């Protein structure tokens, strides 16, 4: 069911990409920022964001996508199609699974704003 909701049941998505997406959705949703990285309210950075999320964690993700990862998106705290496309661009550039879902692997392959600098 979850894969259908994400639009992955048909089309050309590989079984491996579908499995990674399903596994990522088993993680908690990011809701806040831990310093400059999306996290859960308990500070866990192993969390996910996807289309439909709207919160502080999305906003911090968007800031880093825009200013450190050269993605031309608005910083509005809403994970919509433009944020999804920006995440896909980062995933593609990093050579990791491209699913538009922000999770631990995407976090490890992004630059983040830290004290005004991209690290």
PERANOR-V781096 format. One record per run of one state. SS is the DSSP state (H for helix, E for strand, C for the rest). FROM is the first residue (numbers start at 1). TO is the last residue. If there is no record, write none. Layout:
# PERANOR-V781096
ss->SS from->FROM to->TO
ss->SS from->FROM to->TO
This chain:
# PERANOR-V781096
ss->C from->1 to->1
ss->H from->2 to->5
ss->C from->6 to->14
ss->H from->15 to->25
ss->C from->26 to->28
ss->E from->29 to->29
ss->C from->30 to->31
ss->E from->32 to->34
ss->C from->35 to->36
ss->E from->37 to->39
ss->C from->40 to->47
ss->E from->48 to->49
ss->C from->50 to->53
ss->E from->54 to->54
ss->C from->55 to->55
ss->H from->56 to->68
ss->C from->69 to->77
ss->E from->78 to->78
ss->C from->79 to->80
ss->H from->81 to->94
ss->C from->95 to->101
ss->E from->102 to->102
ss->C from->103 to->103
ss->H from->104 to->108
ss->C from->109 to->112
ss->E from->113 to->114
ss->C from->115 to->116
ss->E from->117 to->118
ss->C from->119 to->119
